[in-house]
Amino acid sequence: MVRVKICGITNWADAQICIDAGADSLGFNFYAKSPRYISPDDARAIIRRLPRHVLPVGVFVNAPLAGVLRIARRADLSMLQLHGDEPPAILRKLSEHFPVMKAFRMRPGFKLHQLARFSVANAFLLDGFDSELRGGTGHTFHWRKAREAKKYGPIVIAGGLTPENIARAIVEADPFGADVCSGVEVRPGKKDPRRVLSLMKAVSRTRKHTT
């Protein structure tokens, strides 16, 4: 059954909207250049109010190992998402402390066998490619590639997912999870309650159809 992570949470009101709609996990962006950046202390204030079944995930981009661990502990995260060019050695070290999901931007010509180098990861996130943005791009990729990638580990799809296309994406990709951000926003860092609910209803219908 596909799990849904809604990323780019910056305030409690949006977190509650996502929880009430049925999100399985929430993403908190600690990349300073992101328009969805949140401080560790502000994230912690939200995370401490989450139900136990909702997983808080921290998003990092090429951050120093010590800094990642410091923020993860400060914010009380349950999982790390590395969205930069982190080498396998960094994943191995971080995985001694937290579950780690490694993100890959699906640029033209990307070879899926590269995932094998990161076998220590608990999951792989395949994201739409943008030459500037690290996540929240609004760009999709060929979802069937996610099916091919499943031989390397659990796959989470991201990039351009919306209430309108999430069902087709799940059917084509057959992923472990889906990560949604810009597709349910009014603007970066502010969720649209109607679109969040619409997306989760579409996912629920797909879950029933595929079980």
Steps between C-alpha positions, in 0.01 A plus 500: 500500500659825386595742775475878457748758624405865473811713497579865564315533830566841657220544755269303727180590315630337182629201694156444652333528160728227365454279807122529486504416129693180571865572417741234627801729540591869487815654358693789657753679280825606664664621178555872560452593132157340483188721512361229729785519750410454864725541802572195718324661797187583300497149356538351846198696625290343224647152523431474872129540423486230232309176560734207551404341169611805295870486414700828504766504227779756471619613157868592460712606202877447514509587870797405722448171679535654846250771407245247375522301821478811715187623322343153491534464874397857571186471288421147621491348151424137425662481156748689282453581132820591314419704192848605389812333365587317820738204447430146625744550789283776647192279476680219680599728786157660533324164481671404825275758668185542286320330212605675179320560170721605208349722230602497134400759243396317186701702252509387135724196466493412871601136544303313763792269581654797686259422783693183576787708642264623772369162615516608865206737437165396643324639191570689178310812398482564126426865428430710192808682371560874520841655442453741791252360752557215745147371548168675461574534128154429362666286230401139443703214353412174326335319790552153354869544572406464865385144429843420359667658803315281750764229470736732691266566793176675602421786262329831578391711204502881506489794265192663355253276683153654530145395587441473127784258417578315823281200415663450161845544654433229759364258242796553265774508763363254758716674764546447870413866550420834342647834607289807425588864545425774246196316365300573816619855569352847470858626492836352616466405865123547521267205439160515332255304720274411209784367288647301789164335563441442129840336464450269797154400375652410163766292676235327711302406191814364337585298809156337496525428128841335528438289813 
